[in-house]
Amino acid sequence: MLGILVLLIAAIGIAGFGVLGQLDREKLTDILVNSGVTSSGYRNIAIFGVDSREGELESGTRSDTIIIASINKKSGDIKLVSIYRDTYLDNTDGSYRKATEAYAYGGASQAVNMLNKNLDLDIEDYVTVDFEAVIEVVDELGGVEVTLDDEEVYWLNAYLVETSEVTGRSYTEVTSSGTQTLTGIQAMAYCRIRYTTGWDYKRTERQRTVLTQILKKAQEQGVTGLLAIVNNLIPYISTSLENTELLSLATGIAKYEIVDSQGFPFTSSTANLSAGDCVVPQTLASNVTELHELLFGTSDYTPSSTVQEISDYIVSVTGIS
């Protein structure tokens, strides 16, 4: 049930190689990329938020938040796409499950390969965080500004109770709707809301909203203003990015801009399958075509034979086309 992730942990990396050496790292090996797939000119990073109550960042816990961050290397434009956690996909081994389960079975490596295989991507790096990372970074940045409706206020306060129990942090309830500056724990609770109109689809939108606000606040701080944040965040982050990559990304923080933010699949239905209640792409192949147009501006993209085979199998099992 984890909410938003910290995309620009790279920006915090400028603190120095000594501190960066303390990061939990997993260098991804045996990356799966479908034949002919490339995204020249873009840096694609998978961001996972794990449902971890005890600080586990490796396999054994589900990635309840899955975001693809595609960065245009030349312009600095960032496009965010949330993969709905219950999307029915090939978990890379021929077994069809919810997308969230890939991380539980094989950690970041299998989760990245799941994205690459099903969506014709070439992701090589990831960042994973848990509850505490979100709370820490929002508090260190002085809060994030979010506009709430009455329904969201009710559920935000409800989620504050369990979030406090899990993290041991105190909280203050939000008393009214409208534009509010949320504290870290309030922002975390906001990102976990899934029982309002829009359900999980709306929840992923909230996560991307907070992520966008985090980026804006980080840019206001500048690189030197982010130095104090890094030590508190180190225990709650796992990544494959090397020090030089983090520092390179950090130096470009001023030019980054989130220019689009959507959820995937774009067209879908639901079905109760052996994997449970799932989101079913209509169809996976057509959704992947639309994804490549969104992320890379590719008109009339033709999915690989691997994606087409997965798409055909999903239709045959679900009857949804």
Disulfide bonds with the S-S distance in Angstrom:
none
